[in-house]
Amino acid sequence: MSEDQQDESFLIAERRRKLDELRREGNPFPNDFRRDALAGDLHAKYGSLDEKALDEAAVQARMAGRIVAKRLMGKASFIVLQDPGGTIQVYVKSDQLARGNYDAFKAWDIGDIAAVEGVLFRTRTGELTVRARDVRLLVKSLRPLPEKYHGLADIETRYRQRYVDLIVNERSREVFVLRARLLSLFREMLDARGFMEVETPMMQTIPGGAIARPFVTHHHALDMDLYLRIAPELFLKRLVVGGFERVYEINRNFRNEGLSTQHNPEFTMLELYQAYADCDDIMALTEALVRGAAAKLLPSLQVTWQGEQYDLGPAFERATVEELILRYNPALEAGRLRDVEYLRSICAKLGVAVQAGDGAGRLQFAIYEKTAEARLRGPVFVTRHPTEVSPLARSNDDDPFVTDRFELIIGGRELANGFSELNDPEDQAQRFREQAAAKTAGDDEAMFYDADYVRALEYGLPPTGGLGIGIDRLVMFLTDSPSIRDVLLFPHMRREEV
C-alpha cells in the first residue's frame, strides 16, 4: 500500500468513527431540511449591494450544499458551501448557535453536506456571505475530496469517478451544463420548424441505418438474437412513409468498434427526416442548427478548438469528394479518379488496404479519408459521396456514380452526415443485396438485407432529406474538449483493477 493510500485509509477510518458517533446520537442522515435559495441566485440578485444596503434588506436564506472549504478561527469560522448554483461563504460564530452546536460543527469535514440558515451580509473584504444562525449536518462524507480542493489530476480517475470530478472541477460541470442546454436548444429549434420528436426501438431484429459492426444480445422468451441499434434511420423513415413528415430523435446508438478520442461504443445522435426536402435543404438546416446553438451557448461565433480558430459566422464552404482529393493530391490525374486500376495503384502507394471486390467509389473514398479528411479545417460540407459507400442515399440524377450526400467536417472530424434519401424500393433492394453479399464475403460492418424496410418503401416514401448530427463531437468542439470522454458523463473504460 502506497503512502497516499495509507493516508486515505486513515482519513476514511477517522470519518467512519465520526459517523458511528452520529449514529449513537440519532439519525445521521436526516431528510427534513428544505432550502429556499441557491448560491448563484443570491450572487446574481444581491452581489452588487453594498454592506449598508444588505443590512437594510435583511435577506434570509436557507441553504444546503457540500462543504468545499473550511477555515476554523477559535470561536468563529468560515466554510464555503457548493450547490448547483455555485459557491457561497458562510460565517459561523459560536455565540450565535445553540449550545453545543459549534463544537459539533468544528468536527465536520470538507466533503460533508450541510444545511445553513442565516442572513446575508458583506465581510470586511467585501465577500457576500451568509451569517449562520443555525447549521446542521445532513450527510457525513466518508471519503476525502482530492487534496486542497485542486481537482483530480489523473485523467483516468476523472473518467472513472465522474462524481468526484463534478464536485471538484468547475470546468467539468460547465461542459455538461452546456451539453444539456445544447439538446434543449436543438429541440426548441426543431419544434419551432414543425418537427415531432419520436422514439424508435433500441433493440432490433436487423441492425440497419449505418455501416457498422453491431452489438448482439439474446431474447430468451422469444429465443431470438437482437441487436442494439447502430442508427434509428430506417425506423424514422418508416414514420415518414406513414405520414409523419418531419420527425427527429435524440438517441443513443451502439457500435461494436474501437475506442479513441473520437469514438465510444455508445454515443448520442440527433437524427431527423423532412419530407419534400433534399440534400441542399438539409445542409441549410444543419448550418442553421449549428450556428444557432453556438450563438446561444457561446460568447462569440469565433470558436477556439485545440488552439485553432473557427468562424461559424460566414456561410459554410462546400466541396465535393473528388475536388478535395485533387486539392490535397495535386499530382493525381483528374480524368482517372473513377478508373479502378488507377485508384488501386494510388491506394497501394498510400498504404491503403483494399478488398478484391472494391469498386472505384470505395477506392476513391478511401483515398479521400487517407489524404484529405483530417486536413480539412472547415466548417466545410463535403458533398457528392460515391454511391458505393452510401447505400441509403439517393444517387445524383445527373451523375449516378455519386449521391446527393454531405458530411459536415470541422477540425478534420465529421460532425454531421446527411443526404437526399433513396426512395426507389427496387434500387434500395439491390443495394441491400450488395451489402449482404459483402457481409457474406467477410465484411462485418456491411448491412443486412431489410425486407420490411423495402416493403415500406413500396408503399411510397416521399422525396425526403435526412440528417444525423453527432452530439458528442459537437459538444467537444463547442467546449474545446480534446477527447470524447471529456463530454460523456460515464465513458466506457477497461475494467478497473481492484
ZINORUR-V396163 format. One record per pair of residues at least 12 apart in sequence whose C-alpha atoms are under 7 Angstrom apart, sorted by the first residue. I is the first residue (numbers start at 1). J is the second residue. D is the distance in whole Angstrom. If there is no record, write none. Layout:
BEGIN
i:j:d
I:J:D
I:J:D
END
This chain:
BEGIN
i:j:d
12:142:6
12:143:6
15:142:5
16:142:6
19:140:7
28:139:7
29:138:6
29:139:5
30:138:6
35:62:5
35:63:5
35:64:6
36:61:7
36:62:5
36:63:7
37:61:6
37:62:6
37:63:6
38:63:7
38:83:7
38:85:5
39:83:7
39:85:5
39:86:5
39:87:6
39:88:6
40:85:4
40:86:5
41:85:7
47:128:7
51:121:7
51:122:5
54:120:7
54:121:6
55:121:6
58:119:6
58:120:7
59:119:5
59:120:6
60:118:6
60:119:4
60:120:7
61:117:6
61:118:6
61:119:6
62:116:6
62:117:5
62:118:7
63:115:6
63:116:5
63:117:6
64:83:7
64:114:6
64:115:4
64:116:6
65:81:5
65:82:5
65:83:5
65:113:5
65:114:6
65:115:7
66:81:5
66:82:5
66:83:7
66:111:6
66:112:6
66:113:4
66:114:6
67:79:7
67:80:6
67:81:5
67:82:6
67:110:5
67:111:5
67:112:6
67:113:6
67:114:7
68:80:6
68:81:6
68:82:7
68:110:5
68:111:6
68:149:7
69:110:6
70:110:7
75:93:6
75:94:5
76:92:6
76:93:4
76:94:6
77:91:6
77:92:5
77:93:6
78:90:6
78:91:5
78:92:6
79:91:7
88:129:6
89:129:5
89:130:6
90:129:5
90:130:5
90:131:6
90:132:7
91:129:7
91:130:6
91:131:5
91:132:6
92:131:6
92:132:5
96:133:6
97:133:6
97:134:6
111:141:6
111:144:7
111:145:6
112:139:6
112:140:5
112:141:5
113:137:6
113:138:6
113:139:5
113:140:7
114:136:6
114:137:5
114:138:5
114:139:7
115:135:6
115:136:5
115:137:6
115:138:7
116:132:6
116:134:6
116:135:5
116:136:7
117:132:6
117:133:6
117:134:5
117:135:7
118:130:6
118:131:5
118:132:4
118:133:5
118:134:7
119:131:5
119:132:7
149:168:6
151:165:7
151:168:5
151:169:6
152:165:6
159:490:7
159:491:7
162:489:7
162:490:7
175:479:6
175:487:7
176:487:7
178:297:7
179:475:6
182:293:6
185:293:6
186:289:7
194:246:7
195:246:5
195:247:5
195:248:7
196:246:6
196:247:5
196:248:6
197:247:6
197:248:5
197:249:6
198:247:7
198:248:6
198:249:6
199:249:6
200:232:7
200:235:6
202:228:6
202:229:5
203:226:6
203:227:5
203:228:5
203:229:6
204:226:5
204:227:5
204:228:6
204:229:6
205:226:5
205:227:6
206:227:7
206:448:7
206:450:7
207:227:6
207:229:6
207:230:6
208:230:7
208:231:6
208:234:7
208:447:6
208:448:7
209:230:7
209:231:5
209:232:6
209:233:5
209:234:6
210:230:6
210:231:6
211:445:5
211:446:6
211:447:6
212:230:7
212:255:6
212:445:4
212:446:7
213:255:6
213:256:5
213:257:7
213:444:6
213:445:5
214:227:6
214:228:7
214:230:6
214:254:7
214:255:5
214:256:5
215:227:6
215:228:6
215:254:7
215:255:6
215:256:5
216:228:6
228:254:6
229:253:6
229:254:6
230:253:5
230:254:5
230:255:6
231:253:6
234:453:7
238:456:6
240:275:7
240:461:7
241:456:7
241:460:6
241:461:5
241:462:7
245:274:6
245:275:5
246:273:6
246:274:5
246:275:6
247:272:6
247:273:6
247:274:7
248:271:6
248:272:4
248:273:6
249:270:6
249:271:5
249:272:6
250:268:7
250:269:6
250:270:4
250:271:6
251:268:6
251:269:5
251:270:6
252:266:6
252:267:5
252:268:5
252:269:6
253:266:5
253:267:5
253:268:6
254:266:4
254:267:7
261:483:4
261:484:5
262:483:6
262:484:5
263:484:7
264:492:7
267:472:7
268:470:6
268:471:6
268:472:6
269:468:6
269:469:6
269:470:5
269:471:5
270:468:5
270:469:5
270:470:7
270:471:7
271:467:6
271:468:4
271:469:6
272:466:6
272:467:5
272:468:7
273:464:7
273:465:6
273:466:4
273:467:7
274:464:6
274:465:5
274:466:6
275:462:6
275:463:6
275:464:4
275:465:6
276:462:7
276:463:5
276:464:5
277:463:7
277:464:5
277:465:5
278:420:5
278:464:6
278:465:5
279:404:6
279:405:6
279:418:7
279:419:5
279:420:5
279:465:6
282:418:7
282:465:6
282:466:7
282:467:7
291:312:6
301:313:6
304:480:7
305:477:6
305:480:5
306:480:6
306:482:7
316:379:6
316:380:5
316:381:7
317:379:7
317:380:5
317:381:6
318:380:6
318:381:5
318:382:6
318:383:7
319:381:6
319:382:5
319:383:6
320:382:5
320:383:4
320:384:5
321:368:7
321:382:6
321:383:6
321:384:6
321:385:6
324:372:6
325:368:5
325:372:6
328:371:7
328:372:6
337:364:7
338:360:5
339:360:6
340:359:6
340:360:5
343:360:7
343:363:6
343:364:7
344:363:7
347:367:7
361:386:5
361:387:7
361:388:5
361:389:7
362:388:6
362:389:6
373:412:6
374:412:4
374:413:7
375:412:6
376:409:7
376:411:6
376:412:5
377:410:5
377:411:4
377:412:6
378:409:6
378:410:5
378:411:6
379:408:7
379:409:6
379:410:5
380:408:6
380:409:5
380:410:7
381:406:6
381:407:6
381:408:5
381:409:6
382:406:5
382:407:5
382:408:6
383:405:6
383:406:4
383:407:7
384:402:5
384:403:5
384:404:6
384:405:5
384:406:7
385:402:5
385:403:6
385:405:6
385:406:7
386:401:6
386:402:4
386:403:6
387:401:6
387:402:5
387:403:5
391:431:6
392:421:6
392:422:6
393:405:7
393:419:6
393:420:6
393:421:5
393:422:5
394:420:5
394:421:5
394:422:4
404:419:6
404:420:6
405:418:6
405:419:4
405:420:6
406:418:5
406:419:6
415:469:6
415:470:5
415:473:6
415:474:6
416:468:6
416:469:4
416:470:6
417:467:6
417:468:5
417:469:7
418:466:5
418:467:4
418:468:6
419:465:6
419:466:6
419:467:7
420:464:6
420:465:4
420:466:6
421:464:5
421:465:6
421:466:6
423:457:6
423:461:6
423:463:7
425:454:6
425:457:5
425:458:6
428:454:7
429:454:6
432:447:7
432:448:7
432:449:5
433:449:6
435:447:5
435:448:7
436:448:5
436:449:6
472:484:6
472:487:6
475:487:7
END
